[in-house]
Amino acid sequence: MISREVTITNSIGLHARPATFFIQKANAYKASVWVEKEDRRVNAKSLLGVLSLGIAQGMTVTLLADGQDEEDALDGLMNLINTGFTEFAG
């Protein structure tokens, strides 16, 4: 299992559309992926789970992955967050 911290920089955080894009990206990997904020950990492949964390701009969360493509999963999710979800814009 690996983990990385990331700060959410897009203006609305992980709500509505960005959360949907996030879980779509997480579901593209075979690894189990979680998002952790403070003392709560949720499945990153669950829209309700991700939304329940109430992640807003400027918050730092921990991404965790476990499985055969765990490195790729975290790389992909970190890139999605760090580019402000532009991968899905348009």
Biopython code that builds the backbone (N, CA, C, O; Angstrom):
import numpy as np
from Bio.PDB.StructureBuilder import StructureBuilder

atoms = [
    (1, "MET", "N", (0.852, -1.177, 0.000)),
    (1, "MET", "CA", (0.000, 0.000, 0.000)),
    (1, "MET", "C", (0.892, 1.233, 0.000)),
    (1, "MET", "O", (1.893, 1.299, 0.713)),
    (2, "ILE", "N", (0.506, 2.204, -0.814)),
    (2, "ILE", "CA", (1.233, 3.463, -0.875)),
    (2, "ILE", "C", (0.271, 4.614, -0.617)),
    (2, "ILE", "O", (-0.940, 4.473, -0.782)),
    (3, "SER", "N", (0.823, 5.757, -0.208)),
    (3, "SER", "CA", (-0.031, 6.922, 0.034)),
    (3, "SER", "C", (0.719, 8.192, -0.345)),
    (3, "SER", "O", (1.949, 8.239, -0.356)),
    (4, "ARG", "N", (-0.064, 9.217, -0.654)),
    (4, "ARG", "CA", (0.481, 10.536, -0.980)),
    (4, "ARG", "C", (-0.505, 11.597, -0.519)),
    (4, "ARG", "O", (-1.721, 11.413, -0.587)),
    (5, "GLU", "N", (0.044, 12.711, -0.047)),
    (5, "GLU", "CA", (-0.799, 13.844, 0.322)),
    (5, "GLU", "C", (-0.908, 14.789, -0.862)),
    (5, "GLU", "O", (0.038, 14.955, -1.631)),
    (6, "VAL", "N", (-2.080, 15.408, -0.998)),
    (6, "VAL", "CA", (-2.304, 16.369, -2.075)),
    (6, "VAL", "C", (-3.251, 17.455, -1.565)),
    (6, "VAL", "O", (-4.182, 17.187, -0.805)),
    (7, "THR", "N", (-2.987, 18.686, -2.002)),
    (7, "THR", "CA", (-3.856, 19.803, -1.657)),
    (7, "THR", "C", (-4.782, 20.082, -2.830)),
    (7, "THR", "O", (-4.338, 20.172, -3.974)),
    (8, "ILE", "N", (-6.054, 20.215, -2.544)),
    (8, "ILE", "CA", (-7.067, 20.467, -3.567)),
    (8, "ILE", "C", (-6.994, 21.944, -3.955)),
    (8, "ILE", "O", (-7.146, 22.820, -3.103)),
    (9, "THR", "N", (-6.764, 22.216, -5.231)),
    (9, "THR", "CA", (-6.559, 23.599, -5.674)),
    (9, "THR", "C", (-7.694, 24.156, -6.516)),
    (9, "THR", "O", (-7.806, 25.374, -6.648)),
    (10, "ASN", "N", (-8.538, 23.310, -7.092)),
    (10, "ASN", "CA", (-9.611, 23.862, -7.932)),
    (10, "ASN", "C", (-10.625, 24.598, -7.067)),
    (10, "ASN", "O", (-10.768, 24.306, -5.880)),
    (11, "SER", "N", (-11.319, 25.544, -7.662)),
    (11, "SER", "CA", (-12.136, 26.495, -6.900)),
    (11, "SER", "C", (-13.291, 25.888, -6.117)),
    (11, "SER", "O", (-13.682, 26.448, -5.092)),
    (12, "ILE", "N", (-13.851, 24.771, -6.555)),
    (12, "ILE", "CA", (-14.996, 24.207, -5.829)),
    (12, "ILE", "C", (-14.666, 22.920, -5.080)),
    (12, "ILE", "O", (-15.564, 22.271, -4.543)),
    (13, "GLY", "N", (-13.399, 22.548, -5.037)),
    (13, "GLY", "CA", (-13.013, 21.346, -4.302)),
    (13, "GLY", "C", (-13.514, 20.082, -4.995)),
    (13, "GLY", "O", (-13.680, 20.050, -6.214)),
    (14, "LEU", "N", (-13.752, 19.044, -4.198)),
    (14, "LEU", "CA", (-14.247, 17.780, -4.752)),
    (14, "LEU", "C", (-15.757, 17.697, -4.549)),
    (14, "LEU", "O", (-16.250, 16.884, -3.766)),
    (15, "HIS", "N", (-16.469, 18.539, -5.258)),
    (15, "HIS", "CA", (-17.926, 18.558, -5.212)),
    (15, "HIS", "C", (-18.442, 18.396, -6.630)),
    (15, "HIS", "O", (-17.747, 18.737, -7.588)),
    (16, "ALA", "N", (-19.641, 17.886, -6.770)),
    (16, "ALA", "CA", (-20.353, 17.776, -8.042)),
    (16, "ALA", "C", (-19.481, 17.208, -9.166)),
    (16, "ALA", "O", (-19.021, 16.069, -9.080)),
    (17, "ARG", "N", (-19.254, 17.998, -10.216)),
    (17, "ARG", "CA", (-18.537, 17.496, -11.388)),
    (17, "ARG", "C", (-17.113, 17.024, -11.085)),
    (17, "ARG", "O", (-16.746, 15.930, -11.514)),
    (18, "PRO", "N", (-16.292, 17.800, -10.363)),
    (18, "PRO", "CA", (-14.939, 17.306, -10.089)),
    (18, "PRO", "C", (-14.937, 15.969, -9.344)),
    (18, "PRO", "O", (-14.090, 15.115, -9.608)),
    (19, "ALA", "N", (-15.877, 15.782, -8.416)),
    (19, "ALA", "CA", (-15.955, 14.511, -7.694)),
    (19, "ALA", "C", (-16.303, 13.374, -8.646)),
    (19, "ALA", "O", (-15.770, 12.272, -8.520)),
    (20, "THR", "N", (-17.185, 13.635, -9.586)),
    (20, "THR", "CA", (-17.544, 12.625, -10.582)),
    (20, "THR", "C", (-16.331, 12.264, -11.430)),
    (20, "THR", "O", (-16.079, 11.086, -11.684)),
    (21, "PHE", "N", (-15.581, 13.268, -11.869)),
    (21, "PHE", "CA", (-14.377, 13.007, -12.659)),
    (21, "PHE", "C", (-13.358, 12.224, -11.841)),
    (21, "PHE", "O", (-12.686, 11.333, -12.362)),
    (22, "PHE", "N", (-13.246, 12.558, -10.564)),
    (22, "PHE", "CA", (-12.304, 11.887, -9.675)),
    (22, "PHE", "C", (-12.628, 10.403, -9.551)),
    (22, "PHE", "O", (-11.740, 9.559, -9.673)),
    (23, "ILE", "N", (-13.897, 10.085, -9.310)),
    (23, "ILE", "CA", (-14.240, 8.663, -9.150)),
    (23, "ILE", "C", (-14.151, 7.909, -10.474)),
    (23, "ILE", "O", (-13.824, 6.723, -10.486)),
    (24, "GLN", "N", (-14.440, 8.584, -11.591)),
    (24, "GLN", "CA", (-14.266, 7.936, -12.895)),
    (24, "GLN", "C", (-12.806, 7.560, -13.093)),
    (24, "GLN", "O", (-12.498, 6.465, -13.564)),
    (25, "LYS", "N", (-11.914, 8.463, -12.735)),
    (25, "LYS", "CA", (-10.475, 8.196, -12.864)),
    (25, "LYS", "C", (-10.079, 7.058, -11.929)),
    (25, "LYS", "O", (-9.352, 6.153, -12.338)),
    (26, "ALA", "N", (-10.539, 7.088, -10.691)),
    (26, "ALA", "CA", (-10.208, 6.039, -9.721)),
    (26, "ALA", "C", (-10.693, 4.670, -10.202)),
    (26, "ALA", "O", (-10.015, 3.662, -10.005)),
    (27, "ASN", "N", (-11.862, 4.643, -10.831)),
    (27, "ASN", "CA", (-12.421, 3.386, -11.325)),
    (27, "ASN", "C", (-11.689, 2.838, -12.545)),
    (27, "ASN", "O", (-11.925, 1.698, -12.945)),
    (28, "ALA", "N", (-10.815, 3.625, -13.131)),
    (28, "ALA", "CA", (-10.038, 3.164, -14.285)),
    (28, "ALA", "C", (-8.899, 2.233, -13.863)),
    (28, "ALA", "O", (-8.241, 1.636, -14.715)),
    (29, "TYR", "N", (-8.667, 2.107, -12.567)),
    (29, "TYR", "CA", (-7.558, 1.296, -12.060)),
    (29, "TYR", "C", (-8.082, 0.082, -11.314)),
    (29, "TYR", "O", (-9.179, 0.104, -10.755)),
    (30, "LYS", "N", (-7.282, -0.978, -11.315)),
    (30, "LYS", "CA", (-7.647, -2.204, -10.607)),
    (30, "LYS", "C", (-7.386, -2.091, -9.110)),
    (30, "LYS", "O", (-8.047, -2.752, -8.309)),
    (31, "ALA", "N", (-6.425, -1.256, -8.733)),
    (31, "ALA", "CA", (-6.060, -1.106, -7.325)),
    (31, "ALA", "C", (-7.239, -0.576, -6.515)),
    (31, "ALA", "O", (-8.100, 0.134, -7.035)),
    (32, "SER", "N", (-7.260, -0.930, -5.242)),
    (32, "SER", "CA", (-8.200, -0.310, -4.310)),
    (32, "SER", "C", (-7.649, 1.069, -3.994)),
    (32, "SER", "O", (-6.455, 1.225, -3.741)),
    (33, "VAL", "N", (-8.523, 2.071, -4.009)),
    (33, "VAL", "CA", (-8.085, 3.444, -3.790)),
    (33, "VAL", "C", (-8.994, 4.094, -2.747)),
    (33, "VAL", "O", (-10.213, 3.933, -2.787)),
    (34, "TRP", "N", (-8.388, 4.825, -1.818)),
    (34, "TRP", "CA", (-9.123, 5.510, -0.765)),
    (34, "TRP", "C", (-8.702, 6.970, -0.689)),
    (34, "TRP", "O", (-7.602, 7.343, -1.098)),
    (35, "VAL", "N", (-9.602, 7.784, -0.158)),
    (35, "VAL", "CA", (-9.304, 9.180, 0.157)),
    (35, "VAL", "C", (-9.465, 9.327, 1.660)),
    (35, "VAL", "O", (-10.458, 8.885, 2.238)),
    (36, "GLU", "N", (-8.480, 9.950, 2.282)),
    (36, "GLU", "CA", (-8.515, 10.123, 3.727)),
    (36, "GLU", "C", (-8.432, 11.610, 4.059)),
    (36, "GLU", "O", (-7.549, 12.319, 3.575)),
    (37, "LYS", "N", (-9.362, 12.071, 4.889)),
    (37, "LYS", "CA", (-9.365, 13.453, 5.369)),
    (37, "LYS", "C", (-9.544, 13.395, 6.876)),
    (37, "LYS", "O", (-10.539, 12.879, 7.386)),
    (38, "GLU", "N", (-8.556, 13.937, 7.573)),
    (38, "GLU", "CA", (-8.541, 13.878, 9.030)),
    (38, "GLU", "C", (-8.645, 12.425, 9.467)),
    (38, "GLU", "O", (-7.752, 11.637, 9.157)),
    (39, "ASP", "N", (-9.699, 12.040, 10.175)),
    (39, "ASP", "CA", (-9.789, 10.671, 10.679)),
    (39, "ASP", "C", (-10.760, 9.804, 9.887)),
    (39, "ASP", "O", (-11.122, 8.716, 10.335)),
    (40, "ARG", "N", (-11.189, 10.276, 8.708)),
    (40, "ARG", "CA", (-12.141, 9.508, 7.898)),
    (40, "ARG", "C", (-11.487, 9.022, 6.615)),
    (40, "ARG", "O", (-10.748, 9.759, 5.962)),
    (41, "ARG", "N", (-11.763, 7.787, 6.265)),
    (41, "ARG", "CA", (-11.269, 7.196, 5.024)),
    (41, "ARG", "C", (-12.449, 6.630, 4.262)),
    (41, "ARG", "O", (-13.261, 5.888, 4.814)),
    (42, "VAL", "N", (-12.541, 6.995, 2.952)),
    (42, "VAL", "CA", (-13.633, 6.492, 2.121)),
    (42, "VAL", "C", (-13.072, 5.899, 0.834)),
    (42, "VAL", "O", (-11.953, 6.199, 0.420)),
    (43, "ASN", "N", (-13.876, 5.058, 0.224)),
    (43, "ASN", "CA", (-13.528, 4.460, -1.058)),
    (43, "ASN", "C", (-13.532, 5.557, -2.132)),
    (43, "ASN", "O", (-14.544, 6.230, -2.326)),
    (44, "ALA", "N", (-12.413, 5.733, -2.820)),
    (44, "ALA", "CA", (-12.301, 6.765, -3.852)),
    (44, "ALA", "C", (-13.127, 6.429, -5.089)),
    (44, "ALA", "O", (-13.268, 7.266, -5.980)),
    (45, "LYS", "N", (-13.671, 5.225, -5.155)),
    (45, "LYS", "CA", (-14.488, 4.823, -6.287)),
    (45, "LYS", "C", (-15.978, 5.002, -6.001)),
    (45, "LYS", "O", (-16.824, 4.602, -6.802)),
    (46, "SER", "N", (-16.290, 5.602, -4.860)),
    (46, "SER", "CA", (-17.674, 5.820, -4.434)),
    (46, "SER", "C", (-17.980, 7.318, -4.420)),
    (46, "SER", "O", (-17.382, 8.073, -3.653)),
    (47, "LEU", "N", (-18.918, 7.742, -5.275)),
    (47, "LEU", "CA", (-19.283, 9.153, -5.333)),
    (47, "LEU", "C", (-19.807, 9.647, -3.988)),
    (47, "LEU", "O", (-19.398, 10.707, -3.514)),
    (48, "LEU", "N", (-20.707, 8.888, -3.374)),
    (48, "LEU", "CA", (-21.256, 9.308, -2.085)),
    (48, "LEU", "C", (-20.169, 9.387, -1.022)),
    (48, "LEU", "O", (-20.175, 10.291, -0.186)),
    (49, "GLY", "N", (-19.242, 8.448, -1.055)),
    (49, "GLY", "CA", (-18.151, 8.472, -0.089)),
    (49, "GLY", "C", (-17.294, 9.715, -0.234)),
    (49, "GLY", "O", (-16.996, 10.389, 0.753)),
    (50, "VAL", "N", (-16.894, 10.022, -1.467)),
    (50, "VAL", "CA", (-16.053, 11.191, -1.720)),
    (50, "VAL", "C", (-16.807, 12.470, -1.359)),
    (50, "VAL", "O", (-16.244, 13.355, -0.714)),
    (51, "LEU", "N", (-18.063, 12.579, -1.764)),
    (51, "LEU", "CA", (-18.845, 13.773, -1.442)),
    (51, "LEU", "C", (-19.037, 13.950, 0.064)),
    (51, "LEU", "O", (-19.095, 15.075, 0.560)),
    (52, "SER", "N", (-19.134, 12.832, 0.786)),
    (52, "SER", "CA", (-19.380, 12.900, 2.232)),
    (52, "SER", "C", (-18.222, 13.534, 2.998)),
    (52, "SER", "O", (-18.400, 13.974, 4.133)),
    (53, "LEU", "N", (-17.049, 13.584, 2.394)),
    (53, "LEU", "CA", (-15.898, 14.189, 3.072)),
    (53, "LEU", "C", (-15.939, 15.713, 3.045)),
    (53, "LEU", "O", (-15.249, 16.359, 3.833)),
    (54, "GLY", "N", (-16.730, 16.293, 2.158)),
    (54, "GLY", "CA", (-16.839, 17.753, 2.094)),
    (54, "GLY", "C", (-15.510, 18.427, 1.805)),
    (54, "GLY", "O", (-15.142, 19.385, 2.484)),
    (55, "ILE", "N", (-14.790, 17.944, 0.814)),
    (55, "ILE", "CA", (-13.460, 18.456, 0.507)),
    (55, "ILE", "C", (-13.565, 19.758, -0.288)),
    (55, "ILE", "O", (-14.120, 19.784, -1.386)),
    (56, "ALA", "N", (-13.029, 20.831, 0.280)),
    (56, "ALA", "CA", (-13.087, 22.155, -0.339)),
    (56, "ALA", "C", (-11.697, 22.599, -0.794)),
    (56, "ALA", "O", (-10.687, 21.983, -0.454)),
    (57, "GLN", "N", (-11.672, 23.668, -1.562)),
    (57, "GLN", "CA", (-10.413, 24.223, -2.045)),
    (57, "GLN", "C", (-9.491, 24.528, -0.859)),
    (57, "GLN", "O", (-9.920, 25.071, 0.159)),
    (58, "GLY", "N", (-8.225, 24.167, -1.020)),
    (58, "GLY", "CA", (-7.221, 24.429, 0.002)),
    (58, "GLY", "C", (-7.042, 23.322, 1.019)),
    (58, "GLY", "O", (-6.078, 23.345, 1.784)),
    (59, "MET", "N", (-7.940, 22.357, 1.050)),
    (59, "MET", "CA", (-7.810, 21.240, 1.989)),
    (59, "MET", "C", (-6.773, 20.246, 1.484)),
    (59, "MET", "O", (-6.613, 20.044, 0.281)),
    (60, "THR", "N", (-6.077, 19.634, 2.426)),
    (60, "THR", "CA", (-5.115, 18.588, 2.086)),
    (60, "THR", "C", (-5.711, 17.242, 2.475)),
    (60, "THR", "O", (-6.208, 17.062, 3.587)),
    (61, "VAL", "N", (-5.651, 16.303, 1.537)),
    (61, "VAL", "CA", (-6.152, 14.951, 1.773)),
    (61, "VAL", "C", (-5.033, 13.962, 1.469)),
    (61, "VAL", "O", (-4.034, 14.303, 0.837)),
    (62, "THR", "N", (-5.220, 12.749, 1.927)),
    (62, "THR", "CA", (-4.276, 11.678, 1.635)),
    (62, "THR", "C", (-4.946, 10.686, 0.696)),
    (62, "THR", "O", (-6.061, 10.231, 0.950)),
    (63, "LEU", "N", (-4.259, 10.357, -0.386)),
    (63, "LEU", "CA", (-4.730, 9.323, -1.303)),
    (63, "LEU", "C", (-3.958, 8.054, -0.990)),
    (63, "LEU", "O", (-2.741, 8.097, -0.813)),
    (64, "LEU", "N", (-4.644, 6.935, -0.920)),
    (64, "LEU", "CA", (-4.017, 5.642, -0.645)),
    (64, "LEU", "C", (-4.419, 4.660, -1.728)),
    (64, "LEU", "O", (-5.552, 4.689, -2.209)),
    (65, "ALA", "N", (-3.501, 3.796, -2.112)),
    (65, "ALA", "CA", (-3.817, 2.785, -3.119)),
    (65, "ALA", "C", (-3.119, 1.485, -2.764)),
    (65, "ALA", "O", (-2.026, 1.482, -2.198)),
    (66, "ASP", "N", (-3.770, 0.380, -3.109)),
    (66, "ASP", "CA", (-3.228, -0.939, -2.848)),
    (66, "ASP", "C", (-3.635, -1.865, -3.983)),
    (66, "ASP", "O", (-4.822, -2.079, -4.226)),
    (67, "GLY", "N", (-2.640, -2.414, -4.677)),
    (67, "GLY", "CA", (-2.940, -3.336, -5.765)),
    (67, "GLY", "C", (-1.891, -3.259, -6.847)),
    (67, "GLY", "O", (-0.904, -2.534, -6.726)),
    (68, "GLN", "N", (-2.116, -4.016, -7.910)),
    (68, "GLN", "CA", (-1.097, -4.166, -8.947)),
    (68, "GLN", "C", (-0.743, -2.874, -9.665)),
    (68, "GLN", "O", (0.396, -2.716, -10.106)),
    (69, "ASP", "N", (-1.687, -1.941, -9.795)),
    (69, "ASP", "CA", (-1.399, -0.678, -10.482)),
    (69, "ASP", "C", (-1.505, 0.519, -9.531)),
    (69, "ASP", "O", (-1.911, 1.609, -9.932)),
    (70, "GLU", "N", (-1.132, 0.295, -8.262)),
    (70, "GLU", "CA", (-1.273, 1.342, -7.246)),
    (70, "GLU", "C", (-0.493, 2.607, -7.585)),
    (70, "GLU", "O", (-0.996, 3.712, -7.382)),
    (71, "GLU", "N", (0.733, 2.460, -8.100)),
    (71, "GLU", "CA", (1.538, 3.635, -8.474)),
    (71, "GLU", "C", (0.848, 4.424, -9.581)),
    (71, "GLU", "O", (0.736, 5.648, -9.503)),
    (72, "ASP", "N", (0.390, 3.722, -10.606)),
    (72, "ASP", "CA", (-0.312, 4.383, -11.711)),
    (72, "ASP", "C", (-1.576, 5.085, -11.229)),
    (72, "ASP", "O", (-1.893, 6.185, -11.682)),
    (73, "ALA", "N", (-2.298, 4.447, -10.311)),
    (73, "ALA", "CA", (-3.531, 5.025, -9.790)),
    (73, "ALA", "C", (-3.249, 6.348, -9.084)),
    (73, "ALA", "O", (-3.915, 7.350, -9.345)),
    (74, "LEU", "N", (-2.268, 6.351, -8.195)),
    (74, "LEU", "CA", (-1.968, 7.591, -7.481)),
    (74, "LEU", "C", (-1.384, 8.645, -8.413)),
    (74, "LEU", "O", (-1.694, 9.829, -8.283)),
    (75, "ASP", "N", (-0.538, 8.223, -9.355)),
    (75, "ASP", "CA", (-0.002, 9.185, -10.331)),
    (75, "ASP", "C", (-1.134, 9.839, -11.111)),
    (75, "ASP", "O", (-1.148, 11.059, -11.282)),
    (76, "GLY", "N", (-2.079, 9.041, -11.583)),
    (76, "GLY", "CA", (-3.194, 9.551, -12.377)),
    (76, "GLY", "C", (-4.098, 10.485, -11.588)),
    (76, "GLY", "O", (-4.509, 11.531, -12.090)),
    (77, "LEU", "N", (-4.408, 10.107, -10.353)),
    (77, "LEU", "CA", (-5.277, 10.947, -9.523)),
    (77, "LEU", "C", (-4.580, 12.234, -9.101)),
    (77, "LEU", "O", (-5.196, 13.299, -9.074)),
    (78, "MET", "N", (-3.292, 12.132, -8.772)),
    (78, "MET", "CA", (-2.528, 13.336, -8.409)),
    (78, "MET", "C", (-2.474, 14.300, -9.598)),
    (78, "MET", "O", (-2.639, 15.508, -9.430)),
    (79, "ASN", "N", (-2.246, 13.769, -10.778)),
    (79, "ASN", "CA", (-2.188, 14.607, -11.976)),
    (79, "ASN", "C", (-3.539, 15.281, -12.226)),
    (79, "ASN", "O", (-3.591, 16.467, -12.549)),
    (80, "LEU", "N", (-4.614, 14.535, -12.078)),
    (80, "LEU", "CA", (-5.958, 15.081, -12.262)),
    (80, "LEU", "C", (-6.197, 16.251, -11.308)),
    (80, "LEU", "O", (-6.688, 17.301, -11.723)),
    (81, "ILE", "N", (-5.857, 16.076, -10.050)),
    (81, "ILE", "CA", (-6.054, 17.122, -9.049)),
    (81, "ILE", "C", (-5.126, 18.314, -9.317)),
    (81, "ILE", "O", (-5.559, 19.466, -9.276)),
    (82, "ASN", "N", (-3.861, 18.030, -9.588)),
    (82, "ASN", "CA", (-2.876, 19.104, -9.761)),
    (82, "ASN", "C", (-3.095, 19.928, -11.011)),
    (82, "ASN", "O", (-2.612, 21.057, -11.092)),
    (83, "THR", "N", (-3.815, 19.393, -11.994)),
    (83, "THR", "CA", (-4.106, 20.175, -13.214)),
    (83, "THR", "C", (-5.498, 20.803, -13.154)),
    (83, "THR", "O", (-5.988, 21.314, -14.160)),
    (84, "GLY", "N", (-6.130, 20.768, -11.996)),
    (84, "GLY", "CA", (-7.434, 21.398, -11.821)),
    (84, "GLY", "C", (-8.550, 20.726, -12.599)),
    (84, "GLY", "O", (-9.520, 21.375, -12.990)),
    (85, "PHE", "N", (-8.413, 19.416, -12.825)),
    (85, "PHE", "CA", (-9.433, 18.621, -13.508)),
    (85, "PHE", "C", (-9.598, 19.016, -14.971)),
    (85, "PHE", "O", (-10.656, 18.774, -15.553)),
    (86, "THR", "N", (-8.574, 19.620, -15.579)),
    (86, "THR", "CA", (-8.643, 20.040, -16.977)),
    (86, "THR", "C", (-8.729, 18.861, -17.940)),
    (86, "THR", "O", (-9.160, 19.025, -19.081)),
    (87, "GLU", "N", (-8.329, 17.685, -17.496)),
    (87, "GLU", "CA", (-8.411, 16.479, -18.329)),
    (87, "GLU", "C", (-9.845, 16.258, -18.807)),
    (87, "GLU", "O", (-10.060, 15.742, -19.904)),
    (88, "PHE", "N", (-10.824, 16.644, -17.993)),
    (88, "PHE", "CA", (-12.225, 16.408, -18.313)),
    (88, "PHE", "C", (-12.937, 17.670, -18.784)),
    (88, "PHE", "O", (-14.130, 17.625, -19.084)),
    (89, "ALA", "N", (-12.233, 18.785, -18.852)),
    (89, "ALA", "CA", (-12.863, 20.051, -19.250)),
    (89, "ALA", "C", (-13.222, 20.010, -20.728)),
    (89, "ALA", "O", (-12.624, 19.281, -21.519)),
    (90, "GLY", "N", (-14.200, 20.803, -21.066)),
    (90, "GLY", "CA", (-14.540, 20.904, -22.475)),
    (90, "GLY", "C", (-15.915, 20.573, -22.699)),
    (90, "GLY", "O", (-16.380, 20.604, -23.838)),
]
sb = StructureBuilder()
sb.init_structure("model")
sb.init_model(0)
sb.init_chain("A")
sb.init_seg("    ")
for serial, (resi, resn, name, xyz) in enumerate(atoms, 1):
    if name == "N":
        sb.init_residue(resn, " ", resi, " ")
    sb.init_atom(name, np.array(xyz, "f"), 0.0, 1.0, " ", f" {name:<3s}", serial, name[0])
structure = sb.get_structure()
